[in-house]
């Protein structure tokens, strides 16, 4: 009997917004899992990579799977089989918990929340890419009625069900826009947008840090989190992990992997700070823990023993809670917002029609704020290789289109770049677009990535980096299927107080560590965190903390995608969020 069920395969593909419904296709994928000794997570990622390289843009079929096997799986043949770790065995998989997704339409497909622990080569992450790739091309979005789903391979111009609501949060199941009209009464409200905290303010000289400087920054991050943990736990002494001890004591360090492969329960190590342990690295024994969620780069505290001085036996695991929620504005108000994420052109096309369609939606809805998140000039779009004008000029023409359509509306516009933008600096943190904002008379606000801004006192955190996807591919979680995966991934950003806590980063994510420590940190939990992702669109309210939203992407390969409408209501010192995800 196969160790991987077709249900697991179907759900892993669904997390990447790729629907697989044909039984023969699912059985063939299950056969590949057995033949090449891979799990459902790995095969979905490999197909994700295959879609990117071939531009197939479709859900898997038997014909496509033959090519997929030749291109992506043959090199795995002959890989030695390795039994699953005891705590990762299929016999220990609990039943899935009730889905914690905000209320969706009744036909929405439920998702499994599993991050497998089997070892994978990190090179597949590079093939997958970041922050978004066209492996989702033309895959039907989940959430509508079965008969209303976009057919695989459908072109953008042939799309159906424009404006269909596929997810709603804190709203009833009605598809009417009464909630939007009710909040649209404050049309004369003045909107003030202000960068706050340590948000990057301008260009900088990046990628010149030495290995010694990078190591110093990584060590300083451990020290800062050590101070937070010891203060909260009211402890003074941190143990030197090199010393032998038989009584439980607290150690603090960074989670690392002991090999080139993906993290698993047998490869977890802890790197301590220079102050406490001279930067020593020792393996962790997690067998006594009832649950854990770990990823490379995570700073944790462990109550542990070290009987022989060579391996840390963990009895308790500590992570910092989310930082305090940003103060709510004293004034009661209702701010309407629309959020979209690129690419704003379909694959192999330089047409701006998706952008124009989004602008039409904004013009009709008249929100207070519209957020456009890159990529705008997408490095993954081969059609842009042949345009006559410079990439910067092409981008400026898109910005002028935005301004021309929205100039006479009440809507204030925020524009956030992406590392996939051909005209921008491919570094994170990424400076705001090098364009003269004065030309747009205060209508357009160009932000860096990441950014924390106040909109009339309501705090927003925004990043175009697909950190949730990157974390999802590196994280290990036990027990499997426990909790809600999207909420867990989002919580890591808050507990680590960083927009990008993963280290080493995704191979396509260019980090400047010195600036990330300063300009990518989270001193407070924003009321709203906008984190676009190739994962399925979602809304998650973290307890007593931020609300995370993923609007999806406005295009997916050759086909259409989704955008989000939001209402941020400040009342009696609290901020509440209502949301809809709609098809473009």
C-alpha positions in Angstrom: 0.0 0.0 0.0 1.2 3.5 -0.8 2.5 5.7 2.0 1.0 8.7 0.3 -2.8 8.9 -0.2 -4.5 10.6 -3.2 -6.2 12.9 -0.8 -2.9 14.2 0.5 -1.7 14.8 -3.1 -4.9 16.6 -4.0 -4.7 18.8 -0.9 -1.1 19.7 -1.4 -1.8 20.7 -5.0 -4.9 22.7 -3.7 -2.6 24.7 -1.3 -0.9 25.9 -4.5 -4.3 26.7 -6.0 -4.0 23.8 -8.6 -7.1 21.6 -8.8 -6.6 17.9 -9.5 -9.8 16.0 -9.8 -9.3 13.2 -12.3 -8.8 9.8 -10.7 -6.3 8.5 -13.2 -4.1 11.6 -12.8 -4.2 11.3 -9.0 -3.3 7.6 -9.2 -0.4 8.4 -11.5 0.9 11.0 -9.1 0.6 8.5 -6.3 2.6 6.0 -8.4 5.3 8.6 -8.9 5.5 9.2 -5.1 6.1 5.5 -4.5 8.5 5.1 -7.4 10.7 8.1 -6.6 10.4 7.9 -2.8 8.9 11.4 -2.4 5.9 12.8 -0.5 2.8 14.8 -1.6 4.4 18.1 -0.7 7.5 17.3 -2.8 5.7 16.2 -5.9 3.4 19.3 -5.8 6.5 21.5 -5.6 8.2 19.6 -8.4 5.1 20.1 -10.6 5.1 23.7 -9.6 8.6 24.0 -10.9 7.7 22.1 -14.1 4.9 24.5 -14.8 7.3 27.4 -14.4 10.0 26.1 -16.8 7.6 24.8 -19.5 4.9 27.4 -19.3 2.3 24.7 -19.5 -0.1 26.7 -17.4 -2.4 23.8 -16.8 -3.5 21.4 -14.1 -1.8 18.0 -14.6 -3.0 15.6 -17.2 -1.7 12.2 -18.2 0.1 13.6 -21.2 1.6 16.4 -19.1 2.7 14.0 -16.4 4.7 12.0 -18.9 6.8 15.1 -19.8 6.8 16.0 -16.1 8.4 12.7 -15.2 11.0 13.0 -17.9 12.0 16.6 -17.0 11.7 16.6 -13.2 11.6 13.1 -11.7 14.0 10.9 -13.7 17.0 12.4 -11.9 15.5 11.1 -8.6 15.4 7.5 -9.8 17.7 5.3 -7.8 17.6 7.5 -4.7 18.0 5.4 -1.7 14.8 4.8 0.3 14.8 6.2 3.8 12.2 5.2 6.3 10.3 8.0 7.9 11.4 9.1 11.3 9.3 7.5 14.1 7.4 10.6 14.9 6.7 11.2 11.2 5.4 7.8 10.4 2.0 7.6 8.7 0.6 5.6 11.5 1.0 8.7 13.7 -0.9 11.1 11.5 -4.0 12.4 13.4 -7.3 13.2 11.8 -7.4 16.6 10.3 -8.6 19.4 12.6 -11.6 21.5 11.7 -10.6 24.0 9.0 -10.0 27.4 10.6 -10.3 29.3 7.3 -12.6 32.4 7.6 -16.1 31.6 6.3 -16.0 30.8 2.6 -18.7 30.0 0.1 -20.4 26.7 0.8 -18.6 24.9 -2.0 -15.1 25.8 -0.9 -12.7 22.9 -0.7 -11.2 22.3 2.7 -7.5 22.2 3.1 -5.1 19.9 4.9 -2.6 21.6 7.2 0.5 19.4 6.9 4.1 20.3 6.6 5.9 17.0 5.9 9.3 16.4 7.5 10.9 14.3 4.9 14.2 15.5 3.5 14.1 17.4 0.2 16.9 19.1 -1.7 16.8 22.8 -1.3 17.5 23.2 -5.0 13.9 22.7 -5.8 13.1 26.0 -4.1 15.3 27.8 -6.6 13.4 26.1 -9.4 10.1 27.1 -7.8 11.3 30.7 -7.6 10.2 33.7 -5.6 8.0 35.5 -4.8 5.6 34.3 -7.4 5.8 32.0 -10.4 3.5 30.9 -13.2 3.1 27.4 -12.0 -0.3 28.5 -11.0 -1.1 29.5 -14.6 -4.7 29.0 -15.4 -5.3 26.8 -12.4 -8.9 27.3 -11.2 -9.2 29.2 -8.0 -11.0 27.3 -5.3 -14.1 28.6 -3.6 -16.8 29.1 -6.2 -19.5 26.6 -7.4 -18.1 23.6 -9.2 -19.7 24.6 -12.5 -18.3 28.2 -12.2 -14.7 27.3 -12.1 -12.4 28.6 -14.8 -11.5 25.9 -17.2 -7.8 24.8 -17.3 -6.0 26.7 -20.1 -8.6 29.4 -20.3 -7.3 32.7 -21.6 -7.7 35.9 -19.7 -9.9 37.4 -22.3 -12.2 34.3 -22.2 -12.7 34.4 -18.5 -16.1 33.9 -16.9 -17.7 35.0 -13.7 -16.0 38.4 -13.5 -16.6 39.8 -10.0 -17.5 36.5 -8.4 -16.9 36.5 -4.6 -14.8 33.5 -3.7 -14.1 34.3 -0.1 -15.6 36.6 2.5 -14.5 37.4 6.1 -16.8 38.8 8.8 -19.6 39.0 6.3 -22.7 36.9 5.6 -22.8 34.7 2.6 -24.6 37.2 0.5 -22.7 38.4 -2.6 -24.2 41.8 -2.5 -22.1 44.9 -1.8 -24.3 46.4 0.8 -21.5 46.3 3.3 -19.3 48.3 0.9 -22.0 50.9 0.2 -22.7 51.3 3.9 -19.1 52.2 4.5 -18.9 54.5 1.5 -20.6 57.3 3.2 -17.5 59.0 4.4 -16.5 60.1 0.9 -15.1 63.4 2.0 -12.8 61.8 4.7 -9.2 63.0 4.3 -6.7 60.2 4.0 -3.2 60.7 5.4 -0.6 58.0 4.7 2.6 58.1 6.8 5.6 55.7 6.9 6.3 54.7 10.5 8.8 52.7 12.5 12.1 51.7 10.8 10.6 51.6 7.2 13.3 52.2 4.6 13.4 55.8 3.5 15.6 55.7 0.5 18.2 53.9 -1.6 21.2 52.4 0.1 24.5 50.7 -0.8 23.6 47.1 -0.6 25.3 43.6 -0.8 28.7 44.9 0.3 28.6 43.4 3.8 31.4 41.0 4.6 30.9 37.5 6.0 32.1 38.8 9.4 29.6 41.6 9.3 26.8 39.2 8.3 27.7 36.9 11.1 27.7 39.8 13.6 24.2 40.7 12.5 22.9 37.1 12.8 24.5 36.9 16.3 22.9 40.2 17.3 19.5 38.9 16.4 20.0 36.0 18.8 21.1 38.4 21.5 18.0 40.6 21.1 15.6 37.6 21.3 17.5 36.3 24.3 16.9 39.5 26.1 13.2 39.3 25.2 12.9 35.7 26.4 14.8 36.2 29.7 12.8 39.3 30.5 9.5 37.5 29.9 10.5 34.3 31.7 12.1 36.3 34.5 15.4 34.4 34.2 18.9 35.7 34.5 21.3 32.9 33.4 21.5 31.3 29.9 23.3 28.0 29.8 26.4 27.4 27.7 25.2 24.6 25.4 28.7 23.2 25.3 28.7 22.3 29.0 27.4 19.1 30.4 24.3 19.4 32.5 21.7 17.0 33.9 19.3 19.6 35.3 17.0 21.4 32.9 18.2 24.9 32.0 17.4 27.5 29.4 19.3 27.9 26.2 18.6 30.3 23.4 19.7 30.1 19.8 18.9 29.9 16.1 17.3 26.8 14.5 19.6 25.4 11.8 19.8 22.3 9.6 22.8 20.0 10.0 23.0 19.2 6.2 22.3 20.6 2.8 18.9 18.9 2.7 15.6 20.2 4.0 15.1 20.4 7.8 13.5 17.4 9.5 13.2 16.2 13.0 16.5 14.4 12.9 18.5 17.2 11.4 17.6 20.1 13.7 20.5 21.9 15.4 20.7 24.9 17.7 23.2 27.7 17.1 23.8 29.7 20.3 25.2 33.2 20.5 28.8 34.2 20.8 28.2 35.7 24.3 26.8 32.5 25.9 28.4 29.7 23.9 31.0 31.1 21.5 28.5 30.4 18.6 28.5 26.6 19.3 26.1 24.4 17.3 24.6 21.2 18.8 21.9 18.8 17.6 18.5 18.9 19.3 16.6 15.8 20.5 12.9 16.7 20.1 11.4 13.4 21.0 10.1 14.6 24.4 8.1 17.4 22.9 4.3 17.0 22.3 4.3 19.6 19.6 6.6 22.0 17.7 6.8 24.2 14.6 10.3 25.0 13.5 12.1 26.5 10.5 15.7 27.5 9.7 16.5 30.9 11.1 13.9 30.8 13.9 15.1 32.0 17.3 13.8 29.9 20.1 14.4 29.2 23.8 14.7 25.6 24.9 14.5 24.1 28.4 17.0 21.3 28.0 19.6 19.0 29.4 22.9 17.9 27.9 24.0 14.7 29.7 27.1 13.9 27.6 27.9 17.4 26.2 27.2 16.5 22.6 23.4 16.5 22.1 20.7 18.8 23.6 17.6 17.0 25.0 14.7 19.4 24.8 11.9 19.3 27.4 10.2 22.6 26.6 10.2 25.0 23.7 9.8 28.7 24.0 9.0 31.3 21.3 8.2 35.0 21.8 4.6 36.0 21.5 3.6 38.6 19.0 4.6 42.1 19.9 1.9 44.5 21.2 -0.7 45.5 18.7 -0.2 49.0 17.3 -2.3 51.6 19.1 -5.7 52.2 17.4 -6.6 55.7 16.4 -8.9 57.5 18.8 -11.2 58.7 16.0 -13.9 56.3 14.9 -13.7 55.8 11.1 -14.3 53.3 8.3 -11.6 53.1 5.7 -12.3 51.2 2.5 -9.4 49.6 0.7 -8.7 47.5 -2.4 -5.6 45.4 -2.8 -4.2 43.8 -5.9 -0.9 42.0 -6.6 0.9 41.6 -9.9 1.8 40.4 -12.4 -0.5 42.9 -14.2 0.2 41.3 -17.6 -0.5 37.7 -18.5 2.3 35.4 -19.5 3.9 36.0 -22.9 1.9 39.2 -23.3 2.8 42.9 -22.8 -0.9 44.0 -22.7 -1.9 46.0 -19.7 -5.5 44.9 -19.9 -5.5 43.2 -16.4 -4.2 46.5 -14.9 -6.9 48.4 -16.8 -9.6 46.0 -15.5 -8.4 46.5 -12.0 -8.5 50.3 -12.4 -12.1 50.0 -13.7 -13.0 48.1 -10.5 -11.4 50.8 -8.4 -13.1 53.6 -10.3 -16.5 52.0 -9.8 -16.0 51.1 -6.1 -14.3 54.4 -5.1 -12.3 53.1 -2.1 -10.3 55.5 0.1 -7.1 53.6 -0.6 -5.9 51.3 -3.4 -2.7 49.2 -3.0 -0.9 48.0 -6.0 1.9 45.4 -5.3 4.4 44.3 -7.9 5.6 42.8 -10.1 4.7 45.4 -12.7 7.5 44.6 -15.2 7.7 40.9 -14.5 11.0 39.2 -15.0 9.1 35.9 -15.6 7.2 37.3 -18.6 9.2 36.4 -21.7 7.1 38.9 -23.8 8.8 41.8 -22.0 12.2 40.7 -23.5 11.1 42.2 -26.8 9.6 45.5 -25.9 11.2 48.5 -27.6 11.2 50.9 -24.6 13.4 50.6 -21.5 12.0 48.7 -18.6 11.9 51.9 -16.4 9.9 53.7 -19.1 7.5 50.8 -19.5 6.9 50.9 -15.7 6.4 54.7 -15.7 3.8 54.3 -18.5 1.9 51.9 -16.2 2.1 54.3 -13.3 0.8 57.1 -15.6 -2.1 54.8 -16.6 -3.0 54.4 -12.9 -2.8 58.1 -12.3 -4.8 59.0 -15.4 -7.7 56.8 -14.4 -7.8 57.6 -10.7 -6.8 61.3 -10.8 -10.3 62.6 -10.3 -11.4 60.0 -7.7 -11.0 60.2 -3.9 -8.7 57.2 -3.9 -5.2 57.5 -2.6 -2.8 55.0 -4.2 0.1 53.0 -2.6 2.6 51.3 -4.9 5.0 48.6 -3.6 7.7 47.1 -5.8 8.8 43.5 -6.1 12.2 41.8 -6.6 10.7 40.4 -9.8 10.4 43.9 -11.2 13.0 44.3 -14.0 13.4 48.0 -13.4 14.0 47.7 -9.6 16.8 46.8 -7.3 16.6 43.0 -6.7 17.4 43.3 -3.0 15.4 42.9 0.2 14.7 45.3 1.8 13.9 47.0 -1.5 13.9 50.8 -1.9 10.8 52.5 -3.2 10.5 53.1 -7.0 12.9 55.7 -8.3 10.2 57.9 -9.8 9.3 61.5 -9.1 6.3 61.3 -6.8 5.8 65.1 -7.2 4.5 64.5 -10.7 1.4 62.9 -9.3 0.4 65.7 -6.9 0.3 63.6 -3.7 -2.1 61.1 -5.2 0.5 58.2 -5.6 2.6 57.1 -2.7 5.7 54.9 -3.5 6.6 52.6 -0.7 9.6 50.3 -0.1 9.3 46.6 0.4 8.6 45.9 3.2 6.8 48.9 4.6 4.8 49.8 7.7 2.5 52.8 7.2 -0.3 54.5 9.1 -3.5 55.2 7.2 -5.3 57.7 9.3 -3.7 56.1 12.3 -4.5 52.5 11.3 -1.3 50.5 11.0 -0.6 48.5 7.9 2.4 46.1 7.2 3.0 45.4 3.5 5.5 43.2 1.7 5.6 41.8 -1.8 8.0 39.0 -0.8 6.3 35.6 -0.7 7.6 34.8 2.8 4.7 32.5 3.6 5.4 30.3 0.6 9.1 30.2 1.5 8.4 29.3 5.1 5.9 26.7 4.1 8.5 24.8 2.1 11.1 24.9 5.0 9.0 24.5 8.1 8.5 21.3 10.0 5.4 20.8 12.2 4.4 18.2 14.7 1.9 16.7 15.1 1.3 16.7 11.3 -2.1 18.2 10.3 -2.3 20.0 13.6 -3.7 23.5 13.7 -4.3 25.8 10.7 -1.3 26.0 8.4 -1.8 29.6 7.2 -2.3 30.9 10.7 0.8 29.1 11.9 3.0 30.5 9.1 1.7 34.0 9.7 2.4 33.7 13.4 6.1 33.1 12.7 6.5 36.6 11.3 5.0 38.2 14.5 6.8 35.9 17.0 10.1 36.5 15.2 9.3 40.2 14.8 10.5 40.2 11.2 9.0 40.4 7.7 11.5 37.8 6.6 12.7 35.5 9.5 13.8 32.6 7.3 17.5 32.0 7.2 19.1 30.8 4.9 16.6 32.6 2.7 15.0 31.2 -0.4 17.7 31.0 -3.1 16.0 33.7 -5.2 15.6 36.1 -2.2 18.5 38.5 -2.0 18.8 39.6 1.6 20.9 42.5 2.9 21.1 41.3 6.5 22.2 44.6 8.0 19.3 46.5 6.6 16.8 43.6 7.1 17.6 43.7 10.9 16.6 47.4 11.0 14.2 48.0 8.1 12.5 44.6 8.1 11.7 44.4 11.8 8.3 44.6 13.5 8.3 46.7 16.7 4.5 46.4 16.9 1.9 44.1 15.3 0.2 46.1 12.5 -3.6 46.0 12.5 -3.4 44.6 9.0 -0.6 42.6 7.4 -0.8 42.3 3.6 1.3 39.3 2.5 0.6 38.3 -1.1 1.5 34.7 -1.8 1.3 31.9 -4.4 -0.6 30.0 -1.7 -4.3 30.2 -1.9 -6.0 33.5 -1.0 -7.0 33.8 2.7 -7.8 36.0 5.6 -6.5 35.1 9.1 -7.2 37.0 12.3 -4.4 36.3 14.8 -5.7 36.3 18.5 -5.4 39.8 19.9 -3.0 40.7 17.1 -2.8 41.4 13.4 -5.1 40.3 10.6 -3.2 38.7 7.7 -4.6 38.8 4.2 -3.4 37.3 0.9 -5.4 38.7 -2.0 -4.1 36.3 -4.5 -2.6 37.5 -7.8 -4.4 39.5 -10.4 -3.2 37.1 -13.2 -2.1 33.5 -13.1 0.0 32.6 -16.1 -2.3 33.1 -19.1 -5.5 33.3 -17.0 -7.2 35.6 -14.5 -6.8 35.8 -10.8 -8.3 37.6 -7.8 -8.1 40.9 -5.8 -9.4 41.9 -2.4 -11.8 44.5 -1.0 -11.4 45.5 2.6 -13.1 47.6 5.2 -11.0 48.7 8.2 -13.3 50.0 10.9 -11.9 51.8 13.9 -14.4 52.0 16.8 -13.9 52.5 20.5 -10.1 52.0 20.2 -10.3 48.8 18.3 -9.8 48.0 14.6 -12.0 45.3 12.9 -11.6 44.0 9.3 -14.2 42.9 6.8 -13.0 41.5 3.5 -14.0 39.9 0.2 -11.8 38.2 -2.4 -13.2 38.7 -5.9 -12.4 37.4 -9.4 -11.0 40.1 -11.6 
